Amino acid sequence: MNVRLQLKTVAVRGDGCFSVLLWDGIPFAVSVERTFADGKPVIGNGKFLCKRDFYHRSGYPTYEIQVDGHDRILFHKGNVETNSEACICVAESFGQLGGATAILDSRHGFDEFMLLTGSIDSFGMEVSGR
């Protein structure tokens, strides 16, 4: 598996798992994922295959992350952990939204993600820091 995307977690908190995304070693976006009762996100440390897919709820192309025991874990737009059931929300920066820790400017962050990945059917992702 050719690892092109790195997801480096910088904080796992009660209000989300916050990470930085790098494409071919170059940082370009941030992310948030939901943390569950055990305080962890669904995706653990390791390497994962990401395959082109479609986010039906919001109607746009994306990638599904192949995680054993789970289905339809996607990259998509969102700003706070509750915007996701277990997926990775992508945005441009960290910040606050309505008093909650958040990621901001999801539209542009996700668009940049799709520009970097848009011409390939699949890629490898390495997750660390969890």
FILUM-759822 format. One record per residue (C-alpha): z, x, y. Coordinates in steps of 0.001 Angstrom, whole numbers. Example, Ala and Ser with C-alpha at 12.3 -4.5 7.8 and 13.67 -1.06 7.14 Angstrom:
@c3: 7800, c1: 12300, c2: -4500
@c3: 7140, c1: 13670, c2: -1060
//
This chain:
@c3: 0, c1: 0, c2: 0
@c3: -1053, c1: 1373, c2: 3360
@c3: 1953, c1: 908, c2: 5701
@c3: 670, c1: 261, c2: 9219
@c3: 3519, c1: -1870, c2: 10619
@c3: 7120, c1: -749, c2: 10924
@c3: 9891, c1: -3201, c2: 11742
@c3: 12968, c1: -1249, c2: 12901
@c3: 16055, c1: -3409, c2: 13274
@c3: 18287, c1: -2603, c2: 16236
@c3: 20905, c1: -5398, c2: 15936
@c3: 21967, c1: -7914, c2: 13304
@c3: 24170, c1: -10505, c2: 14990
@c3: 25313, c1: -14072, c2: 14506
@c3: 22544, c1: -15213, c2: 16860
@c3: 19711, c1: -13349, c2: 15143
@c3: 18291, c1: -10158, c2: 13708
@c3: 16573, c1: -8218, c2: 16505
@c3: 13961, c1: -5530, c2: 15847
@c3: 11245, c1: -3373, c2: 17400
@c3: 7703, c1: -3424, c2: 15970
@c3: 5521, c1: -319, c2: 15716
@c3: 1830, c1: -229, c2: 14732
@c3: 719, c1: 3149, c2: 13404
@c3: 3923, c1: 4616, c2: 14896
@c3: 3403, c1: 3164, c2: 18398
@c3: 5979, c1: 587, c2: 19631
@c3: 4314, c1: -2567, c2: 20958
@c3: 6601, c1: -5616, c2: 20561
@c3: 10038, c1: -6948, c2: 19617
@c3: 11099, c1: -9600, c2: 17130
@c3: 13856, c1: -11996, c2: 16130
@c3: 14634, c1: -13528, c2: 12740
@c3: 17244, c1: -16055, c2: 11699
@c3: 20451, c1: -14756, c2: 10147
@c3: 22084, c1: -16938, c2: 7532
@c3: 25668, c1: -17674, c2: 6407
@c3: 25910, c1: -14200, c2: 4855
@c3: 24965, c1: -12688, c2: 8249
@c3: 21647, c1: -11318, c2: 6989
@c3: 17975, c1: -12227, c2: 7390
@c3: 15856, c1: -13175, c2: 4343
@c3: 13807, c1: -9959, c2: 4536
@c3: 15745, c1: -6848, c2: 3529
@c3: 14946, c1: -3160, c2: 3878
@c3: 11832, c1: -2103, c2: 1998
@c3: 8050, c1: -2280, c2: 1925
@c3: 6147, c1: -5557, c2: 1977
@c3: 2531, c1: -6671, c2: 1817
@c3: 1363, c1: -8900, c2: 4680
@c3: -1712, c1: -11079, c2: 4051
@c3: -3839, c1: -13066, c2: 6457
@c3: -2793, c1: -16734, c2: 6560
@c3: -2564, c1: -19733, c2: 8895
@c3: 475, c1: -21234, c2: 10632
@c3: -215, c1: -24922, c2: 10067
@c3: 2705, c1: -26269, c2: 12119
@c3: 1322, c1: -24762, c2: 15344
@c3: -2328, c1: -24314, c2: 14345
@c3: -3130, c1: -20612, c2: 14646
@c3: -3947, c1: -17638, c2: 12386
@c3: -1201, c1: -15248, c2: 11356
@c3: 18, c1: -13217, c2: 8377
@c3: 2323, c1: -14141, c2: 5503
@c3: 4887, c1: -11565, c2: 4387
@c3: 5102, c1: -11348, c2: 587
@c3: 8862, c1: -11507, c2: -141
@c3: 10010, c1: -12001, c2: -3740
@c3: 11578, c1: -15415, c2: -4266
@c3: 10267, c1: -16831, c2: -968
@c3: 7129, c1: -18595, c2: 235
@c3: 5495, c1: -18926, c2: 3655
@c3: 7458, c1: -16278, c2: 5544
@c3: 5143, c1: -15747, c2: 8496
@c3: 4805, c1: -13929, c2: 11798
@c3: 4686, c1: -16480, c2: 14639
@c3: 5615, c1: -17218, c2: 18234
@c3: 9224, c1: -17986, c2: 19155
@c3: 12039, c1: -16839, c2: 21414
@c3: 15362, c1: -17481, c2: 19663
@c3: 16424, c1: -17344, c2: 16022
@c3: 16416, c1: -21129, c2: 15710
@c3: 12644, c1: -21103, c2: 16361
@c3: 12357, c1: -19703, c2: 12841
@c3: 13518, c1: -20807, c2: 9408
@c3: 13155, c1: -17261, c2: 8001
@c3: 9976, c1: -15996, c2: 9693
@c3: 9534, c1: -13142, c2: 12164
@c3: 9069, c1: -14321, c2: 15770
@c3: 7212, c1: -11771, c2: 17912
@c3: 7487, c1: -11263, c2: 21702
@c3: 7317, c1: -8650, c2: 24467
@c3: 10951, c1: -7946, c2: 25424
@c3: 14620, c1: -8652, c2: 24748
@c3: 16565, c1: -10894, c2: 27116
@c3: 18558, c1: -14095, c2: 27550
@c3: 17323, c1: -17672, c2: 27319
@c3: 19670, c1: -20577, c2: 28028
@c3: 22667, c1: -18292, c2: 27520
@c3: 21443, c1: -17094, c2: 24092
@c3: 20218, c1: -13639, c2: 23137
@c3: 16441, c1: -13987, c2: 22895
@c3: 13052, c1: -12339, c2: 22885
@c3: 10810, c1: -13158, c2: 25836
@c3: 7082, c1: -13709, c2: 26437
@c3: 6288, c1: -14601, c2: 22857
@c3: 2744, c1: -15729, c2: 23663
@c3: 1696, c1: -12278, c2: 24888
@c3: 3671, c1: -10392, c2: 22225
@c3: 2114, c1: -12418, c2: 19424
@c3: -1367, c1: -12098, c2: 20971
@c3: -946, c1: -8308, c2: 21045
@c3: 164, c1: -8372, c2: 17391
@c3: -2963, c1: -10320, c2: 16439
@c3: -5225, c1: -7974, c2: 18440
@c3: -3835, c1: -5014, c2: 16500
@c3: -4044, c1: -6717, c2: 13093
@c3: -6812, c1: -9261, c2: 13605
@c3: -9676, c1: -7429, c2: 11938
@c3: -7927, c1: -6747, c2: 8611
@c3: -7065, c1: -9024, c2: 5690
@c3: -3787, c1: -7325, c2: 4772
@c3: -1493, c1: -4444, c2: 5676
@c3: 1776, c1: -2899, c2: 4561
@c3: 5021, c1: -3311, c2: 6482
@c3: 8140, c1: -1170, c2: 6177
@c3: 11462, c1: -2723, c2: 7218
@c3: 14480, c1: -521, c2: 8025
@c3: 17887, c1: -673, c2: 9730
@c3: 19358, c1: -3656, c2: 7868
//
